[in-house]
């Protein structure tokens, strides 16, 4: 079976042969080891040393040096817009306070659809639009560039109330 043990980030130079693409939702792009099948039917084992979030445009490197391009699949998300940047920052604070995975875009933010959060945002004056689109949340500072939460050990340092 084909095996992938390395990833070439989308902004890096890749001169190998691209064999296919694989289209995955966000949860399926956060993996370490799993058997996958490309859009064209090539089966392979993703076998990374640690959990990694695969981003749209990353290239999975097969053992023979060829690559498979990762594509972000559309999923139920909500885009959040505000009348001005100061208001958008205020809304961002509320999302961050809830540790919600959030994609930061030039003029808006994107979260997974959640009617409770969407109602809260609307009460705060945000404009919420539901759609089906790729979701690429920002990596967290505590997650070292990944989107996992941070350590909730004895020296946690802040409350969630």
C-alpha positions as CSV (number, residue, x, y, z in Angstrom):
1,X,0.0,0.0,0.0
2,X,1.1,3.5,-0.7
3,X,2.2,5.5,2.3
4,X,2.5,9.2,3.2
5,X,4.9,10.1,6.0
6,X,5.5,13.7,5.2
7,X,3.6,16.8,4.2
8,X,4.8,19.7,1.9
9,X,3.1,22.9,3.1
10,X,1.2,24.7,0.3
11,X,3.6,27.6,0.3
12,X,6.7,25.4,-0.2
13,X,8.3,24.4,-3.5
14,X,7.3,20.9,-4.8
15,X,8.8,19.6,-8.0
16,X,7.5,16.1,-7.9
17,X,4.6,14.6,-9.9
18,X,1.1,15.3,-8.6
19,X,-0.9,12.0,-8.8
20,X,-4.3,13.1,-7.5
21,X,-6.2,15.2,-5.0
22,X,-8.0,14.3,-1.7
23,X,-10.9,16.4,-0.5
24,X,-11.5,16.3,3.2
25,X,-13.6,18.3,5.8
26,X,-11.7,20.0,8.7
27,X,-12.1,17.1,11.1
28,X,-10.7,14.7,8.5
29,X,-7.8,17.0,7.9
30,X,-6.6,16.8,11.5
31,X,-4.9,13.4,11.6
32,X,-1.8,11.4,12.3
33,X,-2.5,7.9,11.1
34,X,-5.5,6.7,8.9
35,X,-6.2,4.8,5.7
36,X,-7.5,7.2,3.1
37,X,-8.6,7.1,-0.6
38,X,-7.9,10.0,-3.0
39,X,-10.7,11.5,-5.1
40,X,-9.4,9.3,-8.0
41,X,-9.4,6.1,-6.0
42,X,-5.7,5.8,-4.9
43,X,-5.6,4.1,-1.4
44,X,-2.8,5.1,0.9
45,X,-1.9,5.1,4.6
46,X,-1.3,8.5,6.2
47,X,1.4,7.8,8.7
48,X,2.7,11.0,10.3
49,X,4.9,11.2,13.4
50,X,2.4,13.5,15.1
51,X,-1.0,14.9,14.6
52,X,-1.1,17.6,12.0
53,X,-3.8,19.8,10.6
54,X,-3.7,19.5,6.8
55,X,-4.4,22.8,5.0
56,X,-6.0,23.4,1.6
57,X,-3.2,23.2,-0.9
58,X,-0.8,21.1,1.2
59,X,0.8,18.2,-0.6
60,X,1.0,14.7,0.9
61,X,4.3,13.1,-0.1
62,X,4.0,9.5,-1.1
63,X,7.0,7.2,-0.6
64,X,7.8,7.3,-4.4
65,X,8.2,11.1,-4.2
66,X,4.9,11.9,-5.9
67,X,2.3,14.0,-4.3
68,X,-1.4,14.2,-3.5
69,X,-2.9,17.7,-3.1
70,X,-5.2,18.3,-0.1
71,X,-8.4,20.1,-0.8
72,X,-10.7,21.5,1.9
73,X,-14.2,20.2,1.6
74,X,-17.2,22.5,2.1
75,X,-19.1,22.0,5.3
76,X,-21.8,23.8,7.2
77,X,-20.3,27.1,8.4
78,X,-21.4,30.6,9.3
79,X,-19.7,33.8,8.1
80,X,-19.7,36.7,10.6
81,X,-19.6,40.3,9.4
82,X,-19.8,43.5,11.4
83,X,-20.6,47.1,10.5
84,X,-17.0,48.1,11.2
85,X,-13.7,46.7,12.3
86,X,-14.0,47.8,16.0
87,X,-17.3,45.9,16.2
88,X,-15.7,42.8,14.5
89,X,-12.9,42.8,17.1
90,X,-15.5,42.9,19.9
91,X,-17.3,39.9,18.3
92,X,-14.0,38.1,17.9
93,X,-13.4,38.6,21.6
94,X,-16.7,36.8,22.4
95,X,-15.7,33.9,20.1
96,X,-12.3,33.6,21.6
97,X,-13.7,33.7,25.2
98,X,-15.6,30.6,24.2
99,X,-12.5,28.9,22.7
100,X,-14.4,28.4,19.4
101,X,-12.3,27.4,16.4
102,X,-12.5,30.4,14.2
103,X,-11.2,31.2,10.7
104,X,-10.0,34.8,10.4
105,X,-10.6,36.4,7.1
106,X,-9.9,39.9,5.7
107,X,-13.4,41.3,6.3
108,X,-15.1,38.6,8.3
109,X,-14.8,35.5,10.5
110,X,-16.0,31.9,9.9
111,X,-17.2,29.4,12.5
112,X,-19.0,26.1,12.3
113,X,-22.7,26.5,12.3
114,X,-24.0,26.6,15.9
115,X,-27.5,28.1,16.3
116,X,-26.8,29.1,20.0
117,X,-23.6,31.0,19.1
118,X,-25.2,32.5,15.9
119,X,-28.1,33.9,18.0
120,X,-25.6,35.4,20.5
121,X,-23.7,37.0,17.6
122,X,-26.9,38.4,16.1
123,X,-27.8,39.9,19.6
124,X,-24.4,41.5,19.6
125,X,-25.2,43.2,16.2
126,X,-23.2,40.9,13.9
127,X,-24.4,39.8,10.5
128,X,-24.4,36.0,10.3
129,X,-24.7,34.2,7.0
130,X,-25.0,30.4,6.9
131,X,-23.3,28.6,4.0
132,X,-21.5,25.5,2.9
133,X,-17.7,26.3,2.5
134,X,-14.3,25.1,3.4
135,X,-13.3,25.7,7.1
136,X,-9.7,26.5,8.0
137,X,-9.7,27.8,11.6
138,X,-6.8,29.7,13.0
139,X,-4.2,27.7,14.9
140,X,-4.0,28.7,18.6
141,X,-1.0,30.1,20.4
142,X,-1.2,27.4,23.0
143,X,-1.6,24.7,20.3
144,X,1.7,25.7,18.7
145,X,0.1,26.6,15.4
146,X,-2.5,23.8,15.6
147,X,-6.1,24.3,16.6
148,X,-6.2,22.1,19.7
149,X,-7.1,23.7,23.0
150,X,-4.5,24.7,25.6
151,X,-3.3,23.0,28.8
152,X,-5.9,22.9,31.5
153,X,-3.4,21.7,34.1
154,X,-2.9,23.1,37.6
155,X,-1.2,26.3,36.4
156,X,-4.0,27.1,33.9
157,X,-3.8,30.8,34.5
158,X,-7.3,32.0,33.7
159,X,-11.0,31.0,34.2
160,X,-13.7,30.1,31.7
161,X,-16.5,31.7,33.6
